[in-house]
Amino acid sequence: MTCTAVCISHAAGAGGEEVGRLVAERLGFLYVDEEIVARAAARGGVQAADVASEERRKSLAARVLEAIAQGSDAWAMGGSVPLGAGEELSSDEIRVLIRETIEQTAARGNAVIVAHAASHAVRPGPTVLRVLVTASPDTRATRVPGAEGLDQTRAVRAVKDSDAGRADYLKRFYDVGEELPTHYDLVFNTDTLSVEQAAELVSRAASG
């Protein structure tokens, strides 16, 4: 069966975002990642009370997704999503909103969702493809954002810190004590596969 939602989890520096963008382009799907949702929420001045209330959060996530689906370029270049004004959200509140938006994005379908825990936020099923993109710590240390300005020791530390934060997030939000390959349908090691090769394989798998 053809998949209508592709969830791509990734380790820092593994190239998951690039794989996701290529897959979305090849399949003609909407591309959604954590940064897109967080920026939309931040520009809209979302209120913490909206995120705390499950009913209001679901409605809010739907509006964020609708704004993204209609074209993120407007707010990415300085516009705003009409979500109402309020205080700045904490990182955990943003995470909760991101999770709700991920769930609704997958339910709507025709989307590639690139987030650290997208595969855990969406219930497994025949129309969902759960993908992990990873690589060795040494390889990822050369690719993490800002790696050009870091020496090897600091780049390796940045990868370790990111991995620790990701593990903590999986534990706190999804009660995942240890991330396993069996949590995913496909696992790609970009030590050996290029981003283009991984994207091609994901696209083929998603299209049946």
Long-range contacts (C-beta under 8 A, 24 or more apart in sequence): 1-126, 1-127, 1-208, 2-127, 2-206, 2-207, 2-208, 3-126, 3-127, 3-128, 3-129, 3-205, 3-206, 3-207, 3-208, 4-109, 4-110, 4-111, 4-127, 4-128, 5-105, 5-106, 5-109, 5-110, 5-111, 5-112, 5-113, 5-122, 5-127, 5-128, 5-129, 6-111, 6-112, 6-113, 6-128, 6-129, 6-131, 6-202, 6-206, 7-102, 7-106, 7-113, 7-115, 7-118, 7-119, 7-121, 7-122, 7-128, 7-129, 7-130, 7-131, 8-112, 8-113, 8-114, 8-115, 8-118, 8-119, 8-131, 8-132, 8-133, 8-202, 9-115, 9-116, 9-117, 9-118, 9-119, 9-120, 9-130, 9-131, 9-132, 9-133, 9-184, 10-114, 10-116, 10-132, 10-133, 10-134, 11-133, 11-134, 11-135, 11-140, 11-159, 11-162, 11-163, 11-166, 12-140, 12-144, 12-158, 12-159, 12-162, 12-163, 12-166, 13-135, 13-139, 13-140, 13-141, 13-142, 13-143, 13-144, 13-147, 13-159, 13-162, 14-133, 14-134, 14-135, 14-140, 14-143, 14-190, 15-133, 15-135, 15-143, 15-190, 15-195, 15-198, 16-114, 16-133, 17-114, 18-195, 18-199, 19-114, 19-131, 19-133, 19-188, 19-195, 19-198, 19-199, 19-202, 20-112, 20-113, 20-114, 21-112, 21-114, 22-195, 22-196, 22-199, 22-203, 23-112, 23-199, 23-202, 23-203, 23-206, 24-111, 24-112, 26-199, 26-200, 26-203, 27-110, 27-112, 27-203, 27-206, 27-207, 28-110, 29-110, 29-111, 29-112, 30-68, 30-69, 30-105, 30-110, 30-111, 30-112, 31-111, 31-112, 31-114, 32-65, 32-68, 32-101, 32-102, 32-105, 32-111, 32-112, 32-113, 32-114, 33-113, 33-114, 33-115, 34-98, 34-114, 34-115, 34-116, 36-68, 36-72, 37-64, 37-68, 37-94, 37-97, 37-98, 37-101, 37-102, 38-94, 38-98, 39-75, 39-76, 40-64, 40-67, 40-68, 40-72, 40-75, 40-81, 40-83, 41-81, 41-83, 41-89, 41-94, 41-97, 42-88, 42-89, 42-94, 43-75, 43-79, 43-80, 43-81, 44-80, 44-81, 44-82, 44-83, 44-84, 45-80, 45-83, 45-84, 45-85, 45-86, 45-87, 45-88, 46-83, 46-84, 46-86, 46-89, 46-97, 47-84, 47-85, 47-86, 47-87, 48-86, 48-87, 48-89, 48-90, 48-93, 49-86, 50-84, 50-86, 51-89, 51-93, 51-94, 51-96, 51-97, 52-93, 57-96, 57-97, 57-100, 58-100, 58-104, 60-97, 60-100, 61-97, 61-100, 61-101, 61-103, 61-104, 62-104, 64-97, 64-101, 65-101, 65-104, 65-105, 65-108, 69-108, 95-169, 95-173, 99-173, 116-166, 116-169, 116-170, 117-166, 117-169, 117-170, 117-173, 117-174, 119-183, 119-184, 120-170, 120-173, 120-174, 120-176, 120-183, 121-174, 129-185, 129-186, 129-202, 129-205, 129-206, 130-183, 130-184, 130-185, 130-186, 131-184, 131-185, 131-186, 131-187, 131-188, 131-202, 132-181, 132-183, 132-184, 132-186, 132-187, 132-188, 133-188, 133-190, 133-198, 134-187, 134-188, 134-189, 134-190, 135-189, 135-190, 135-191, 136-189, 136-191, 137-163, 139-190, 139-191
